[in-house]
Amino acid sequence: MPAELVASVCTALRNEVAKLGLSIGDEPGPAALVFTEVVDPYSQEVSLSGCWQGQRAGTLTVFPDGRVFAEYQVLLPHPQDAQRYVEAVQVWGRPPALRGEAVFGEFAAS
């Protein structure tokens, strides 16, 4: 796995968090990522599936055509809405042109 690809995905995930005015420090990091090969049952193409496990969890899938999809837990209160929280951030595409977004959750009503 090219280190620069993983580093660019990690940076893109942190940038999505920063767009919200939040920080998760230097997470996710390339060193904490463990990859396994996954065979698509229909096409028989092999993708790489990486998993971060630690304080927060996340996944990174690298498809045979070079596209990536990554999701990483944030689990912090929403900076402007007390009824919501930032569950995770996602990035996808072909590096270096990655797009992304945040995934929000709502606190249960009391």
N, C-alpha and C positions, 0 to 999 in steps of 0.2 A: 504494500500500500504506500503510495507516494506520501511522504511526510508533509509536503507543501499542500496537498489536497486536504488532508486532515486538519492542518493548521488553518487553512482558509475557512473551512466549515466551522471550526471552533470560534474563530473571530467573528464570522457572520452571526452565529448564535448569540454571542455576547453583545454584538451591535444591535440586535433586535431587542434585547433587554434594555440597553442604554437608550434606545429611542423612547422608551416609556419613562425615562428618568430614574431607572432602578439600576442596581449593580448586583452581580453574582460573583464578583471578584475575578479570579483567573480561571474560573470554571466555564465550560468544560475544558479539560486539557487533553492533548493527544496521548500522553503517557498512560492515562487511565482507560483507554479504549481497547477492548478485546474483540477481535474479528473472528468470524466463522464463515464458511462458504454455505450458501443456500441455493439449492437447485429448484428452479421454477418447474413445477410438475407438468405444465403444458408445453413450454418452449424448450425445456431442458437447459436453458441458459443459467449460468452461474453468476450470482450476485454475491457481494461481500456484505455481511451484516455485522455491524459493530455495536457494542453495548458498553455504556458507561455505568458503573455501579459505584456508589459512594454516598456522600451526603445527599446528592441528587442523582436521579437516574436519567438515562437518555439512550437514544439509538441513532445510528447512522447507517444507511443503506447506500452502497455504491453499485449501481446497475451496470451491466456489461457495456452499454453505449456511453458511459461516462457521466450520466446524470446521477445526482445524489438527492436523498431526502434525509433530513435529520430533525429530531425533536429532542428537546432537553427541558427537564422540569425547572420551574422557577419557584413556584409556591410562595409568593410574596403578595401582600395586600396591594390592590390596585391604587396607583398614586392619586387618582382623582375621585374614585367612587368607593365609599366605605362598604357598600353592599357586594362588591366584587373583589376577586383576586386574580392574579396572573398565574395560571396553571402551568403553562409551558410556552416555549417559543419553537417555531418551526422554520426551517430553510429548505429550499429545493432549487433544482436547476443544474446547470453545468458551470462549474467554477471557471473563471472568477465571477461570472454573472449570476449570482445567487439572489433569489427573492425570498422574502420571509414575512412572517406575521406572528402575532401573539395569540395564544389561546386563553380565554378568560373563563372563570367559573363564578358562580354566585354563592354567597353564604346562605345557608338555610335560614328561613324565617323562624323567629323564636316564638 
